[in-house]
């Protein structure tokens, strides 16, 4: 099985995606960018930018996903792989590249599409290549960078809403971890996250860090049956942490990732080891809790080869709710799910037959439908949505890490 590497290391995601495509999805391809009239595009307000176009596919009319903002070349940010964060009426996010040093940015964008670069990363001491979104603690924003910081292994940073950045903690690989890709979570004022590599065994870690910079390793993965290389955020539920690893699980051979539970004292319990069969493989995204059960996605395998949506109980019983990769359906869901009044929403990086990605909805019982797509015939719309969605005023907002008029990625919005 080929090694997995987080998306943020590649300018347009093609290296990591090609590994997944060659290993798990037949006929996987990524479009490049042209123009199709009717899809709103632009660098400012989406109002008046054009009509939303419907795509006729298999006798069914599927709307395109409208663009709110098109990222530009430097000094604007490029490659927005992180989810957005709604804070004080603005949407905040990060880009893995772009900015004045081409090492990534933090930006804000209004729901109407007016964007501001708040900070451009420089590598040291402030970090570089942020892949995660932001979280707030007492009015300040906190995030991570994959690289940079004092030792070059990534950092946790604090930012004021106006864009003043300071470093909270710099990773040093051993024993604390390195390359944090996941968005932090706030548990009673302490931040918790994961690192992709590093830790005591070099296979990633779960850590906590206070806002004053005191860091503690909660667990170091061993790359055996316990899993390895967590990319996603954690979920805090009834005093324990739940998460996924994109690798490991079988101690050699078919290491397709895990779902794990971690107690507050650092004891790890593997709830599920993915087999690469109907349950899927390579869970890049984290979990969400709905009604006492957890829901997530796998980015590969499954019965149709395009990944899955799954449900897992706290006991570890897993049910595959949907198999991606069939005709007229999405494929390769890198992002996690969003719960809106009991219906789950997510994105796929591909759309079989005629697209460069999709937004989908799925009920907790497994009834899936496509909300909108990025048509492969339109090169001025976005492509490759890899981040989770947020609900802002009855519309789903998200990012595509490629496509758009430049094409350096987009912010999009689609009504529920």
Buried (B, 14 or more C-beta within 10 A) or exposed (E): BEEBBBBBBBBBBBEBBBBBBEBBBEEBEBBEBEEBEEBBBBBBBBEEBBEBBEBEBEEEEBBBBBBBBBBBEBEBBBBBBBBBBBBEEBBBBBBBBBBBBBBBBBBBBBBEBBBEBBBBBBBBBBBBBBBBBBBBBEEBBBBBBBBBBBBBBBBBBBBEBEBEBEBBBBBBBBEBBBBBBBBBBBBEEBBBBBBBBBBBBBBBBBBBBBBEEEBEBBBBBBBBBBBBBBBBBBBBBEEBBBBBBBBBBBEEEBBBBBBBBBEEEEEBBBBBBBBBEBBBBBBBBBBBBBEEBBBBBBBBBBBBBBBBBBBBEBEEEBBBBBBBBBEBBBBBBBBBBBBBEEBBBBBBBBBBBBBBBBBBBBEBEBEBEBBBBBBBEBBBBBBBBBBBBBBBEEBBBBBBBBBBBBBBBBBBBBEE
